[in-house]
Amino acid sequence: MGQLSPWIGKHSSEEEGGASHKGGFERLHFQQLKCNRPICRTVSDAVDVLDAIVGYDHNDAKATREASKYIPRGGYRQFLKVLGLHGKRLGIVRHPFFNFTDKPSQALAFTKHFATLGQAGAVLVDNLTIKNLDVILNSNLSGEGTAVLAEFKIAVDAYLVELVSSPVRSLADVIAFNQKNSKLEMTDQIDQSLLLASEFTNGIGNAEKAALLNLGKLTREGFEKLMTRYELDAIMTHGFDFTPVLAIGRFPGISVPAGYDTEGVPFGICFGGLKGSEPKLIEIGYGFEQATKIRKPPSFRP
């Protein structure tokens, strides 16, 4: 599903569970992948991209065959409904996502947004908590960091070795290329430590298996249990800090521009749901976008 990036006033999409992996890096799904989302201007644009990239991929048959069952007949554009918020149950996890102690303008903005959502027919379930959220948001404690380093190397190596023509065929080759062309790759400014740490891994061993099992447990006892208990259509939070909660369970999310701070920097509101909830999230995201009309085309003037 989608993450609509407010930082550049554009929108981007992120499909869960592997249904959008049609070759290239799109078919890689790390547990904690947080940037695998095409950038778009509006929710409508994001839906068009989503329709184009979802589907079965023979190069990643296992993942995409299972995930393809969530793709609705007729595509996703049918869920671009102006009144899409009506009847949706939206959970609010205030801590730590709505801490606006030093951001009164954002606090005011979200107070207005909650009122707008209610006026549009949404049911707001407030002051919810996700079990072990502090652990989930810490990649070292949750096991997310351990898992991603191993999965990244495996996936990158598998992708590069299949290319018809490429100067690099593995993560090790990428690191060597960066070191050889340090000025071009700006290695003095761009940290290479994660690449190096990933290269030092050796597949999915006992530590990685334990990390993956823990991520599954955190997901079941946290986000999934909360969504089921309160019969929610989505959880909504401020900004992007909620992403790890969705990423470790491969859940869809959509983040829509929600305003601009006192310096003109945009901020967003994130809606996240369970697997297969893309249609509902599109209705929610589009309904919010149309009800608020916040996004402004970015200006590139100095």
PAZAPA-4460 file (N, C-alpha, C; in steps of 0.05 Angstrom, whole numbers, plus 32768, in hexadecimal, padded with zeros to 4 digits):
% residues 302
    n_x    n_y    n_z   ca_x   ca_y   ca_z    c_x    c_y    c_z   seq   type   mol
   8011   7FE9   8000   8000   8000   8000   8011   8018   8000     1      M     A
   8008   802E   8009   8016   8046   8004   8020   8056   801C     2      G     A
   8037   8061   8018   8040   8076   802B   8042   808F   801A     3      Q     A
   8032   80A3   8022   8031   80BC   8012   8043   80D0   8020     4      L     A
   8059   80D5   8014   806E   80E4   8021   8068   8102   8023     5      S     A
   8063   810C   803B   805D   8129   803E   8077   813A   803D     6      P     A
   808E   812D   8040   80A7   813C   8040   80AC   814A   8026     7      W     A
   80A2   8140   8011   80A6   814D   7FF7   808C   8155   7FEA     8      I     A
   8077   8153   7FFA   805D   815A   7FEF   8053   8147   7FDA     9      G     A
   805F   812F   7FD9   8056   811C   7FC5   804E   8102   7FD4    10      K     A
   8044   80EF   7FC5   803A   80D7   7FD1   804A   80BF   7FC7    11      H     A
   804C   80AA   7FD8   805A   8092   7FD0   804C   8079   7FDA    12      S     A
   8050   8063   7FCC   8041   804B   7FD2   8052   8034   7FDC    13      S     A
   8047   8025   7FED   8056   800E   7FF8   8042   7FF6   7FFB    14      E     A
   8046   7FE2   7FEB   8035   7FCA   7FEB   803F   7FB6   7FFF    15      E     A
   802D   7FA9   800E   8035   7F96   8022   8036   7F7A   8017    16      E     A
   8045   7F69   8025   8044   7F4D   801F   8050   7F43   8005    17      G     A
   805B   7F54   7FF5   8068   7F4C   7FDD   8058   7F4D   7FC3    18      G     A
   8040   7F56   7FC4   802F   7F56   7FAC   8039   7F69   7F96    19      A     A
   804B   7F7B   7F9D   8054   7F8F   7F8A   8070   7F89   7F80    20      S     A
   807B   7F72   7F86   8097   7F6D   7F7F   8099   7F63   7F62    21      H     A
   8098   7F75   7F4F   809A   7F6D   7F33   80B6   7F72   7F29    22      K     A
   80C9   7F62   7F31   80E4   7F64   7F28   80F3   7F7A   7F36    23      G     A
   810E   7F7A   7F33   811F   7F8E   7F3F   811C   7F8E   7F5D    24      G     A
   8122   7FA6   7F69   8120   7FA7   7F86   8104   7FA6   7F90    25      F     A
   80F0   7FAB   7F7E   80D4   7FAA   7F87   80CD   7F8E   7F92    26      E     A
   80DC   7F7A   7F8A   80D4   7F5F   7F94   80E3   7F57   7FAD    27      R     A
   80F2   7F6A   7FB8   80FF   7F65   7FD2   80ED   7F6E   7FE8    28      L     A
   80E8   7F5E   7FFC   80D8   7F67   8012   80E5   7F61   802D    29      H     A
   80F6   7F74   8036   8103   7F71   8050   80EE   7F76   8065    30      F     A
   80F1   7F6A   807C   80DD   7F6E   8092   80D9   7F8B   8098    31      Q     A
   80EF   7F9A   8097   80ED   7FB6   809F   80F2   7FCA   8089    32      Q     A
   80EB   7FC2   8071   80F0   7FD5   805A   80DD   7FED   805D    33      L     A
   80E9   8005   805F   80D9   801C   8064   80DA   8030   804D    34      K     A
   80E7   802A   8038   80E9   803E   8023   80E1   8033   8008    35      C     A
   80D4   801B   8007   80CC   800E   7FEE   80B1   8019   7FE5    36      N     A
   80B0   8032   7FDD   8097   803E   7FD6   809A   8053   7FC0    37      R     A
   808D   804F   7FA9   808E   8062   7F94   8083   807D   7F9D    38      P     A
   8090   8093   7F95   8087   80AD   7F9D   8073   80B9   7F8A    39      I     A
   805D   80C3   7F94   8047   80CE   7F84   803E   80E8   7F8F    40      C     A
   802D   80F6   7F80   8024   8110   7F89   800B   810F   7F9A    41      R     A
   7FF9   80FC   7F94   7FDF   80FB   7FA1   7FD8   80DE   7FA7    42      T     A
   7FC3   80DA   7FB7   7FBA   80BF   7FBC   7FB2   80B1   7FA2    43      V     A
   7FA5   80C0   7F91   7F9D   80B5   7F77   7FB5   80AB   7F67    44      S     A
   7FCA   80BB   7F66   7FE2   80B3   7F58   7FEE   809A   7F65    45      D     A
   7FEE   8099   7F7F   7FF9   8082   7F8D   7FEA   8068   7F87    46      A     A
   7FCF   806B   7F84   7FBF   8054   7F7D   7FC5   804B   7F61    47      V     A
   7FC9   805D   7F4E   7FD0   8056   7F33   7FEA   8046   7F32    48      D     A
   7FFE   804F   7F42   8017   8040   7F44   8013   8025   7F50    49      V     A
   8003   8024   7F65   7FFD   800A   7F73   7FF1   7FF6   7F5F    50      L     A
   7FDD   8000   7F50   7FD0   7FEE   7F3C   7FE4   7FE3   7F28    51      D     A
   7FF9   7FF4   7F22   800C   7FEC   7F0D   8021   7FD8   7F18    52      A     A
   8027   7FD8   7F32   803D   7FC8   7F3B   8034   7FAF   7F4A    53      I     A
   801B   7FAD   7F52   8012   7F94   7F60   800E   7F7D   7F4C    54      V     A
   800F   7F65   7F56   800A   7F4E   7F46   801E   7F37   7F4A    55      G     A
   8019   7F21   7F3D   802B   7F0A   7F3F   8045   7F0E   7F30    56      Y     A
   805B   7F06   7F3D   8075   7F08   7F31   8083   7EED   7F32    57      D     A
   8088   7EE1   7F1B   8094   7EC6   7F1A   80B0   7EC5   7F27    58      H     A
   80BD   7EDD   7F28   80D7   7EDE   7F35   80D5   7EDD   7F54    59      N     A
   80BE   7EE2   7F5E   80B9   7EE1   7F7B   809E   7ED4   7F80    60      D     A
   809C   7EBC   7F75   8082   7EAE   7F74   8075   7EA9   7F8F    61      A     A
   8085   7EA1   7FA3   807A   7E9A   7FBD   806D   7EB2   7FCA    62      K     A
   807C   7EC9   7FCA   8071   7EE1   7FD8   805A   7EED   7FC9    63      A     A
   805C   7EEF   7FAE   8047   7EFD   7FA0   802F   7EEC   7F9B    64      T     A
   8032   7ED2   7F9B   801A   7EC1   7F98   8008   7EC4   7FB0    65      R     A
   8014   7EC4   7FC8   8005   7EC6   7FE1   7FF9   7EE2   7FE3    66      E     A
   8008   7EF7   7FDC   7FFF   7F12   7FE0   7FEA   7F1A   7FCA    67      A     A
   7FEB   7F0D   7FB4   7FD9   7F15   7F9E   7FBC   7F11   7FA5    68      S     A
   7FB7   7F00   7FB9   7F9B   7EFB   7FC0   7F8E   7F14   7FCC    69      K     A
   7F9E   7F27   7FD5   7F94   7F40   7FE0   7F8D   7F55   7FCB    70      Y     A
   7F95   7F51   7FB2   7F90   7F65   7F9E   7F72   7F64   7F95    71      I     A
   7F64   7F79   7F97   7F47   7F79   7F91   7F42   7F77   7F72    72      P     A
   7F2D   7F69   7F6B   7F25   7F68   7F4F   7F1D   7F84   7F46    73      R     A
   7F27   7F8D   7F30   7F21   7FA8   7F26   7F34   7FBD   7F2F    74      G     A
   7F49   7FB5   7F3F   7F5E   7FC8   7F46   7F56   7FDA   7F5E    75      G     A
   7F67   7FED   7F63   7F65   7FFE   7F7B   7F57   8019   7F76    76      Y     A
   7F54   8021   7F5E   7F49   803C   7F59   7F2C   803E   7F63    77      R     A
   7F1E   8027   7F64   7F02   8027   7F6D   7EFF   8030   7F8A    78      Q     A
   7F16   8031   7F99   7F14   8038   7FB5   7F1C   8056   7FBA    79      F     A
   7F1F   8065   7FA4   7F23   8082   7FA7   7F08   808F   7FAB    80      L     A
   7EFF   808F   7FC4   7EE4   8099   7FCB   7EE6   80B2   7FDC    81      K     A
   7EDA   80C7   7FD4   7EDA   80E0   7FE3   7ECF   80DC   7FFF    82      V     A
   7EBB   80CB   8001   7EAE   80C5   801B   7EB9   80AC   8028    83      L     A
   7ED2   80A5   8021   7EDE   808D   802A   7EE2   808B   8048    84      G     A
   7EE2   80A1   8057   7EE6   80A0   8074   7ECD   8097   8083    85      L     A
   7EB6   8098   8077   7E9D   8092   8085   7E9D   8076   808F    86      H     A
   7E99   8073   80AA   7E96   8059   80B6   7EB1   804C   80BD    87      G     A
   7EC7   8058   80B6   7EE1   804C   80BC   7EE8   804F   80D9    88      K     A
   7EF2   8039   80E5   7EFB   803A   8101   7F19   803F   8102    89      R     A
   7F21   8056   810C   7F3D   805E   810C   7F48   8060   8128    90      L     A
   7F5D   8050   812E   7F69   8051   8148   7F7F   8066   814A    91      G     A
   7F81   8073   8161   7F95   8087   8166   7FA8   807E   817C    92      I     A
   7FC1   807B   8175   7FD6   8074   8188   7FE6   808E   818D    93      V     A
   7FDF   809B   81A3   7FEA   80B5   81A9   8007   80B4   81B1    94      R     A
   800F   80A1   81C2   802B   80A0   81CB   803A   808A   81BC    95      H     A
   8050   8091   81AF   805F   80AB   81B0   805A   80BC   8197    96      P     A
   8046   80B5   8187   8043   80C0   816D   8037   80DC   816C    97      F     A
   8029   80E4   8181   801C   80FE   8181   8027   8110   8198    98      F     A
   8041   810E   819C   804E   811F   81B0   8056   813A   81A3    99      N     A
   8046   814E   81A8   804B   8168   819B   8052   817D   81AF   100      F     A
   8061   8176   81C4   8069   8189   81D9   8075   81A2   81CE   101      T     A
   8087   819F   81BA   8095   81B6   81AF   808A   81BD   8193   102      D     A
   8073   81B2   818B   8068   81B6   8171   804A   81BD   8173   103      K     A
   8043   81D4   817F   8027   81DB   8183   8017   81DD   8169   104      P     A
   8024   81E6   8153   8016   81E9   813A   800C   81CD   812F   105      S     A
   801D   81B9   8133   8015   819E   812B   8000   8192   813D   106      Q     A
   8001   8198   8157   7FED   818F   8169   7FD2   819B   8161   107      A     A
   7FD1   81B4   815A   7FB8   81C1   8151   7FAE   81B5   8137   108      L     A
   7FC1   81AF   8125   7FBA   81A4   810B   7FAC   8189   810F   109      A     A
   7FB7   8178   8120   7FAB   815D   8124   7F91   815E   8133   110      F     A
   7F8E   8171   8145   7F75   8175   8152   7F5F   817B   813E   111      T     A
   7F66   818B   812A   7F53   8191   8114   7F4E   8179   8103   112      K     A
   7F64   816A   80FE   7F61   8152   80ED   7F4E   813D   80FA   113      H     A
   7F51   8139   8114   7F40   8126   8121   7F23   812F   811F   114      F     A
   7F1E   8149   8121   7F03   8153   811E   7EF9   814F   8102   115      A     A
   7F0A   8153   80EE   7F02   814F   80D2   7EFC   8132   80CD   116      T     A
   7F0C   8120   80D8   7F07   8103   80D4   7EEC   80FC   80DF   117      L     A
   7EE6   8106   80F7   7ECC   8100   8104   7EB5   810B   80F4   118      G     A
   7EB8   8123   80E9   7EA3   8130   80D9   7E9E   8121   80BF   119      Q     A
   7EB4   8113   80B6   7EB1   8104   809D   7EA6   80E8   80A2   120      A     A
   7E9F   80E2   80BB   7E92   80C8   80C1   7EA4   80B3   80CC   121      G     A
   7EBD   80B9   80D1   7ECF   80A5   80DD   7ECA   80A2   80FB   122      A     A
   7ECF   808B   8105   7ECD   8086   8122   7EE9   8085   812D   123      V     A
   7EEF   8097   813F   7F0A   8099   814B   7F0B   808A   8165   124      L     A
   7F1E   8077   8167   7F22   8068   8180   7F3C   8072   818C   125      V     A
   7F3B   8082   81A1   7F52   8091   81AA   7F61   8083   81C1   126      D     A
   7F7A   808D   81C5   7F8B   8085   81DC   7F91   8067   81DD   127      N     A
   7F98   805C   81C6   7F9E   8040   81C4   7FBC   803C   81C9   128      L     A
   7FC4   8024   81D0   7FE0   801D   81D4   7FE6   8003   81C6   129      T     A
   7FFE   8001   81BB   8007   7FE8   81AE   801B   7FDB   81C0   130      I     A
   8016   7FC2   81C7   8027   7FB3   81D9   8044   7FB2   81CF   131      K     A
   8057   7FB7   81E1   8074   7FB7   81DB   807C   7FCA   81C4   132      N     A
   806E   7FE0   81C3   8074   7FF4   81AE   8090   7FFE   81B0   133      L     A
   809A   8002   81C9   80B5   800C   81CC   80CA   7FF9   81C1   134      D     A
   80C4   7FDF   81C2   80D6   7FCB   81B7   80D4   7FCB   8199   135      V     A
   80BC   7FCD   818E   80B8   7FCC   8171   80C6   7FE4   8164   136      I     A
   80C6   7FFB   8171   80D2   8013   8165   80F0   8013   8168   137      L     A
   80FC   8000   8176   8119   7FFE   817A   8122   7FE5   816A   138      N     A
   812E   7FEA   8153   8136   7FD4   8141   814A   7FC0   814E   139      S     A
   8159   7FCA   8161   816C   7FB8   816F   815E   7FA5   8182   140      N     A
   8149   7FB0   8190   813B   7F9F   81A3   8127   7F8C   8196   141      L     A
   811B   7F95   8180   8106   7F85   8173   8112   7F6E   8162   142      S     A
   812B   7F71   8159   8137   7F5E   8147   8136   7F67   812A   143      G     A
   8129   7F7D   8126   8126   7F88   810B   8142   7F8D   80FE   144      E     A
   8154   7F99   810D   816E   7F9F   8103   817D   7F86   80FB   145      G     A
   817C   7F71   810B   8189   7F58   8104   817E   7F4C   80EB   146      T     A
   8163   7F4C   80E8   8156   7F40   80D1   815D   7F4F   80B7   147      A     A
   815C   7F6A   80B8   815F   7F79   80A0   817B   7F76   8094   148      V     A
   818F   7F75   80A6   81AB   7F73   809C   81AF   7F5A   808C   149      L     A
   81A4   7F44   8096   81A7   7F2A   8088   8196   7F29   806F   150      A     A
   817E   7F32   8071   816C   7F31   805A   8175   7F43   8043   151      E     A
   8180   7F5A   804B   8189   7F6D   8037   819F   7F61   8025   152      F     A
   81B3   7F55   8031   81C8   7F49   8022   81BE   7F33   8010   153      K     A
   81AD   7F22   801B   81A2   7F0C   800B   8193   7F16   7FF2   154      I     A
   8182   7F2A   7FF7   8171   7F34   7FE2   8181   7F44   7FCD   155      A     A
   8193   7F54   7FD6   81A3   7F64   7FC3   81B5   7F52   7FB2   156      V     A
   81C1   7F3E   7FBE   81D2   7F2B   7FAF   81C1   7F1C   7F9A   157      D     A
   81A9   7F14   7FA2   8198   7F05   7F90   818F   7F17   7F78   158      A     A
   818A   7F30   7F7E   8182   7F42   7F69   8198   7F49   7F56   159      Y     A
   81B0   7F50   7F60   81C6   7F58   7F4F   81D1   7F42   7F3D   160      L     A
   81D0   7F29   7F47   81DC   7F13   7F38   81CB   7F0D   7F1F   161      V     A
   81B1   7F15   7F20   819F   7F10   7F09   81A0   7F25   7EF3   162      E     A
   81AD   7F3C   7EF8   81AD   7F51   7EE4   81BD   7F48   7ECC   163      L     A
   81B3   7F51   7EB5   81BF   7F4A   7E9B   81DB   7F56   7E99   164      V     A
   81DC   7F70   7EA1   81F6   7F7E   7EA0   81F8   7F90   7EB8   165      S     A
   820E   7F8D   7EC7   8212   7F9E   7EDE   822F   7F9D   7EE7   166      S     A
   823A   7FB4   7EF0   8255   7FB4   7EFA   8258   7FA7   7F16   167      P     A
   8241   7FA3   7F23   8242   7F97   7F3D   822F   7F7F   7F3E   168      V     A
   8237   7F6A   7F4B   8227   7F51   7F4C   8220   7F48   7F68   169      R     A
   8228   7F58   7F7C   8222   7F51   7F98   8225   7F69   7FAA   170      S     A
   821C   7F67   7FC2   821F   7F7D   7FD5   823C   7F83   7FD9   171      L     A
   824D   7F6F   7FDA   826A   7F73   7FDD   8275   7F84   7FC6   172      A     A
   826B   7F7F   7FAE   8273   7F8F   7F96   826A   7FAC   7F99   173      D     A
   8252   7FB0   7FA4   8248   7FCB   7FA8   825A   7FDA   7FBB   174      V     A
   8261   7FCD   7FD1   8272   7FDA   7FE5   828D   7FE1   7FD9   175      I     A
   8299   7FCE   7FC9   82B2   7FD2   7FBC   82B1   7FE9   7FA8   176      A     A
   829B   7FEA   7F9A   8297   8000   7F86   8296   801B   7F95   177      F     A
   8287   801C   7FAB   8285   8035   7FBA   82A0   803E   7FC4   178      N     A
   82B0   802B   7FCE   82CA   8032   7FD9   82DD   803B   7FC3   179      Q     A
   82DB   802E   7FAC   82ED   8036   7F95   82E5   8051   7F8A   180      K     A
   82CB   8057   7F8B   82C1   8070   7F80   82B5   8081   7F97   181      N     A
   82C5   8085   7FAB   82BC   8092   7FC3   82B2   80AF   7FBF   182      S     A
   82C0   80BD   7FAD   82B8   80D8   7FA8   829D   80D9   7F9A   183      K     A
   829A   80C8   7F85   8281   80C7   7F77   826A   80BE   7F89   184      L     A
   826E   80AB   7F9A   825A   80A0   7FAC   8257   80AF   7FC6   185      E     A
   8268   80C4   7FCA   8268   80D5   7FE1   8268   80C5   7FFB   186      M     A
   827A   80B2   7FFD   827B   80A1   8015   8283   80B0   802E   187      T     A
   828F   80C8   802B   8295   80D8   8042   827D   80E5   804E   188      D     A
   8267   80E6   803E   824E   80F2   8048   8238   80DD   804C   189      Q     A
   8239   80C8   803D   8224   80B3   803F   822F   809B   804D   190      I     A
   8223   8095   8064   822C   807F   8075   822A   8064   8067   191      D     A
   823F   8054   8067   8240   803A   805B   823E   8023   8070   192      Q     A
   823A   802A   8089   823B   8016   809E   8226   8000   809C   193      S     A
   820E   8007   8093   81FA   7FF2   8090   8200   7FDE   807A   194      L     A
   820C   7FE8   8064   8214   7FD7   804F   822A   7FC3   8059   195      L     A
   823D   7FCE   8067   8252   7FBE   8072   8248   7FA9   8086   196      L     A
   8236   7FB2   8098   822B   7FA0   80AC   821B   7F89   809E   197      A     A
   820C   7F90   8089   81FD   7F7C   807B   820F   7F68   806D   198      S     A
   8225   7F71   8061   8238   7F60   8054   8245   7F4C   8067   199      E     A
   8247   7F53   8080   8253   7F41   8094   8240   7F2B   809D   200      F     A
   8226   7F2C   8095   8214   7F17   809D   8217   7EFE   808C   201      T     A
   820C   7EE8   8095   8210   7ECF   8087   81F6   7EBF   8085   202      N     A
   81E2   7ECB   8078   81C9   7EBE   8075   81B7   7EBF   808D   203      G     A
   81A2   7EAF   808D   818F   7EAE   80A3   8197   7E98   80B6   204      I     A
   81A4   7EA0   80CC   81AD   7E8D   80E0   819B   7E8D   80F8   205      G     A
   81A4   7E83   810E   8193   7E81   8126   818B   7E9C   8131   206      N     A
   819E   7EAF   8130   8197   7ECA   813A   8182   7ED8   8129   207      A     A
   8184   7ED4   810E   8171   7EE0   80FC   8156   7ED3   80FF   208      E     A
   8155   7EB8   8102   813C   7EAA   8106   812E   7EB3   811F   209      K     A
   813E   7EB6   8135   8133   7EBF   814E   8127   7EDC   814B   210      A     A
   8135   7EED   813C   812C   7F08   8137   8112   7F08   8128   211      A     A
   8110   7EF8   8114   80F7   7EF6   8104   80E0   7EEC   8114   212      L     A
   80E5   7ED8   8125   80D0   7ECE   8136   80C6   7EE3   814A   213      L     A
   80D9   7EF3   8154   80D2   7F08   8167   80C1   7F1E   8159   214      N     A
   80C8   7F25   8141   80B9   7F39   8132   809D   7F2F   812D   215      L     A
   8099   7F15   8127   807F   7F0A   8124   806E   7F0C   813E   216      G     A
   807B   7F05   8154   806E   7F06   816E   8066   7F23   8175   217      K     A
   8078   7F36   8171   8072   7F52   8176   805A   7F5B   8166   218      L     A
   8059   7F53   814D   8043   7F5B   813B   8028   7F4F   8144   219      T     A
   8028   7F35   814B   800F   7F28   8153   8004   7F34   816D   220      R     A
   8016   7F38   8180   800E   7F42   819A   800A   7F60   819C   221      E     A
   8014   7F6E   8188   8011   7F8B   8187   7FFD   7F95   8174   222      G     A
   8005   7F9B   815C   7FF4   7FA8   8148   7FDC   7F97   8141   223      F     A
   7FE0   7F7D   813B   7FCA   7F6C   8132   7FB5   7F69   8148   224      E     A
   7FBE   7F65   8161   7FAB   7F62   8177   7F9B   7F7B   817B   225      K     A
   7FA8   7F92   817A   7F9A   7FAC   817E   7F85   7FB1   8168   226      L     A
   7F8D   7FAC   814F   7F7A   7FAF   8139   7F62   7F9E   813C   227      M     A
   7F66   7F85   8144   7F50   7F72   8146   7F3F   7F78   815E   228      T     A
   7F4B   7F7E   8175   7F3C   7F83   818D   7F28   7F9A   818A   229      R     A
   7F31   7FB0   817D   7F20   7FC7   817A   7F12   7FC9   815E   230      Y     A
   7F15   7FB4   814F   7F08   7FB2   8134   7F0E   7FCB   8124   231      E     A
   7F28   7FD1   8122   7F31   7FE9   8114   7F35   7FE5   80F7   232      L     A
   7F30   7FF9   80E7   7F37   7FF9   80CB   7F54   8002   80C7   233      D     A
   7F5D   8013   80D9   7F79   801E   80D7   7F81   802B   80F1   234      A     A
   7F9B   802C   80F5   7FA7   803C   810A   7FB2   8055   80FD   235      I     A
   7FAF   806C   810A   7FBA   8084   80FE   7FCE   8091   8112   236      M     A
   7FE4   809B   8107   7FF8   80A8   8117   8003   80C0   8108   237      T     A
   8012   80D0   8116   8020   80E7   8109   803A   80DE   80FD   238      H     A
   8041   80E7   80E6   805B   80E3   80DA   8060   80C7   80D1   239      G     A
   807B   80BF   80D1   8083   80A6   80C7   808E   8093   80DC   240      F     A
   808E   809B   80F5   809A   808B   810A   808B   8070   810F   241      D     A
   8073   806E   8104   8062   8056   8107   806B   8040   80F3   242      F     A
   807C   8047   80E0   8084   8035   80CB   808E   801A   80D5   243      T     A
   809F   8019   80E9   80A9   7FFE   80F2   8093   7FEB   80FB   244      P     A
   807E   7FF6   8107   8067   7FE5   810F   805B   7FD7   80F7   245      V     A
   8059   7FE5   80E1   804E   7FD9   80C9   8062   7FC8   80BB   246      L     A
   807B   7FD1   80BA   8090   7FC3   80AA   8096   7FA7   80B5   247      A     A
   8097   7FA4   80CF   809F   7F89   80D9   8089   7F74   80D4   248      I     A
   8070   7F7D   80CF   805B   7F6A   80C9   8053   7F6A   80AC   249      G     A
   8062   7F7B   809C   805C   7F7E   807F   803F   7F87   807B   250      R     A
   8037   7F9B   808A   801D   7FA7   8088   801D   7FC0   8076   251      F     A
   8007   7FC6   8069   8005   7FDE   8058   8000   7FF7   8069   252      P     A
   8009   800D   805E   8005   8027   806B   8004   803D   8057   253      G     A
   7FF6   8053   805E   7FF5   806A   804C   7FF8   8083   805D   254      I     A
   800A   8094   8055   8010   80AD   8064   800A   80C4   8052   255      S     A
   7FF7   80D5   805A   7FED   80EB   804A   7FF6   8106   8056   256      V     A
   7FFD   811A   8045   8004   8134   8050   7FEF   813F   8063   257      P     A
   7FF8   8148   807A   7FE6   8151   808F   7FEA   816E   8097   258      A     A
   7FFE   817C   808C   8002   8197   8092   801F   81A0   808F   259      G     A
   8025   81B8   8097   8040   81C4   8095   8046   81D2   80AF   260      Y     A
   805F   81CE   80B9   8066   81DA   80D2   806D   81F8   80CE   261      D     A
   8076   8205   80E3   807B   8222   80E2   8091   822A   80CE   262      T     A
   80A1   8217   80C7   80B7   821C   80B3   80AF   8212   8097   263      E     A
   8097   8209   8094   808E   8201   807A   8095   81E4   8073   264      G     A
   809F   81D5   8087   80A5   81B9   8082   808C   81A8   8085   265      V     A
   8086   8197   8072   806D   8187   8073   806F   8170   8087   266      P     A
   8058   8169   8092   8056   8151   80A3   803E   8141   809B   267      F     A
   803D   8128   80A2   8028   8117   8098   8018   8108   80AE   268      G     A
   8003   80FB   80A5   7FF4   80E9   80B6   7FF4   80CE   80AA   269      I     A
   7FFA   80B9   80BA   7FFE   809E   80B0   7FE6   808D   80B8   270      C     A
   7FDB   807D   80A5   7FC6   806A   80AA   7FD1   804E   80A4   271      F     A
   7FD0   803C   80B6   7FDA   8021   80B2   7FC5   800C   80B8   272      G     A
   7FC5   7FF6   80A8   7FB1   7FE1   80AD   7FBD   7FC5   80AA   273      G     A
   7FAC   7FB1   80AD   7FB4   7F96   80AB   7FB7   7F8D   808E   274      L     A
   7FC2   7F76   8089   7FC6   7F6C   806E   7FAC   7F6B   805F   275      K     A
   7FAD   7F75   8046   7F95   7F75   8035   7F83   7F8D   8039   276      G     A
   7F8C   7FA0   804A   7F7A   7FB7   8050   7F80   7FCF   803E   277      S     A
   7F8F   7FCB   8028   7F94   7FE0   8015   7F7B   7FEF   800C   278      E     A
   7F66   7FE1   8005   7F4E   7FF0   7FFD   7F43   8003   8012   279      P     A
   7F43   7FFA   802B   7F3A   800C   8040   7F4D   8023   8044   280      K     A
   7F67   801E   8043   7F7B   8033   8047   7F79   8048   8031   281      L     A
   7F73   803F   8018   7F70   8052   8002   7F57   8063   8007   282      I     A
   7F42   8057   8010   7F2A   8067   8016   7F2F   807B   802C   283      E     A
   7F3D   8072   8041   7F44   8084   8057   7F56   809B   804E   284      I     A
   7F6C   8093   8041   7F80   80A7   8038   7F74   80BB   8025   285      G     A
   7F65   80B1   8011   7F59   80C3   7FFD   7F44   80D4   800A   286      Y     A
   7F34   80C8   801C   7F20   80D8   802A   7F2C   80EF   803A   287      G     A
   7F42   80E9   8048   7F50   80FE   8057   7F5B   8113   8045   288      F     A
   7F68   810A   802F   7F74   811D   801D   7F5F   8130   8011   289      E     A
   7F48   8125   8009   7F33   8136   7FFD   7F25   8148   8011   290      Q     A
   7F24   813F   802B   7F17   814E   803F   7F28   8165   8049   291      A     A
   7F43   8163   8046   7F55   8177   8051   7F62   8188   803B   292      T     A
   7F68   817C   8024   7F75   818B   800D   7F8E   8199   8017   293      K     A
   7F9F   818B   8025   7FB6   8198   8032   7FCE   819B   801F   294      I     A
   7FD3   8187   800E   7FEB   8186   7FFE   7FEE   819F   7FEC   295      R     A
   8006   81AA   7FEC   800D   81BF   7FDA   8023   81B6   7FC7   296      K     A
   8022   81BC   7FAE   8038   81B4   7F9C   8053   81BF   7FA6   297      P     A
   8068   81AF   7FA7   8082   81B9   7FB2   808D   81CF   7FA1   298      P     A
   809B   81E2   7FAF   80A8   81F7   7FA1   80C6   81F2   7FA1   299      S     A
   80D3   81F7   7F8B   80F0   81F3   7F89   80FF   820D   7F88   300      F     A
   80F2   8222   7F8F   80FF   823C   7F90   8113   823E   7FA7   301      R     A
   812B   824A   7FA2   813F   824C   7FB8   8135   825D   7FCF   302      P     A
***
